[in-house]
Amino acid sequence: MVPVNPLDVADLRERVQMLLDRLLEHQREVVGEVSGECLPLVDAVAELMAGGKRLRPAFCYWGWRGAGRPDGDLPLGLAASLELFQAAALLHDDVMDRSDTRRGRAAMHKAFANAHLEFGWGGDSDQFGSAAAILAGDLCLSWSDELFTTTLAEHAGASGARPAQARAAKVVFDRMRTQLMAGQYLDVWAQAAGGDHVRRRGSSVELSRRVIRFKSAKYTIEHPLLIGGTLAGASGRLLEAYSRYGLALGEAFQLRDDVLGVFGDPAQTGKPAGDDLREGKRTVLLGLAEERADAHDRRLLAEAVGSLDLDDDAVDALRAVFERSGALAETERMIADGTKRAVEALSVPDLDEESRRVLTDLAATATARSA
């Protein structure tokens, strides 16, 4: 018997997709009232929403179920709202990072820029593409909030959630969105400031870990779990366990992304090899290499990282630095340690047994991956 992917337990991915499809069909009608020329924005979002791992919806859903609550429209709607928020973050992130691809296709800003060129419209094609992607991201932010609040209004009472619990869950939702944006800015600042300036203010590795916590770990795992658990009326002990699990696993999840950004197979990641190096991302992997490499390799990192014209040979040379310095091995150790600590955090009696099994499996899914 083939084991069920933990993301598909309770048919979660399929049901989230069905809900998103219905929402986007409705929004297509709303946007269409403005002009048919605006519909490509909705269609592009729908194409983006057709893929993805659905990790955030899964953690929100099992945060609810873990407190002993039943399946229903309430956790499903909140879970789907987080996928819309994730879409907004991806769209804006691709513009900021000037990424050409997303999930093996042209990133949205590139797709709209290409359409601008194809139709021979006036003005700058890249500026048009960026504007379209930013607006599409803003739409996703709006739809995420709309779905979250509508779901609470329509289903919280029937699902047994008290008004105070609904308000508390919305507070977590709002904090998640604000801290992600601040974490994203910290990431942008770190790239712009550069390695030497960052190191003068303290450890480059510690700054990168702080970026991870607020740009990835919290909104990917901890906050979705807390939204579900808070709404469910989970005990303080269970919410604390969710936080420990989410922060440890969230860091390990992003560290795996950092490794894939340098060593990943483009056929599986959907992004060119070495893109993080061209963008000059201040990752933990890079910080460790800068701290541990010899003088020659540190000069190589300083000269090459952040160069948009890095070719495959240059990427291979930088990969060798990460291996020689021990940065890759240390990052892998941190991933394993974070995953272990996350699973250990689930050893609380308040947690529903099925949810414990699924969350344990999700820890492996989030970190032992190639895309």
Protein Blocks (a to p, Z undefined) as FASTA:
>chain_A
ZZddfklgghlmmmmmmmmmmmmmmmmmmmmmmomklmmmmmmmmmmmmgcjhlmmmmmm
mmmmmnopacdfklmmmmmmmmmmmmmmmmmmmmmnopabgghiacfklmmmmmmmmnop
ghjfklmmmmmmmmmmmmmmmmmmmmmmmmmmmmmmmnopafklmmmmmmmmmmmmmmmm
mmmmmmmmmmmnommlmmmnocfklmmmmmmmmmmmmmmmmmmmmmmmmmnopafklmmm
mmmmmmmmmmmmmmmmmmmmmmpcfklnopaehklmmnopacfklmmmmmmmcfklmmmm
mmmgopakbcfklmmmmmmmmmmnommmmmmmmmmmmmmmmmmmmmcfklcfklmmmmmm
mmmmmmmccZZ
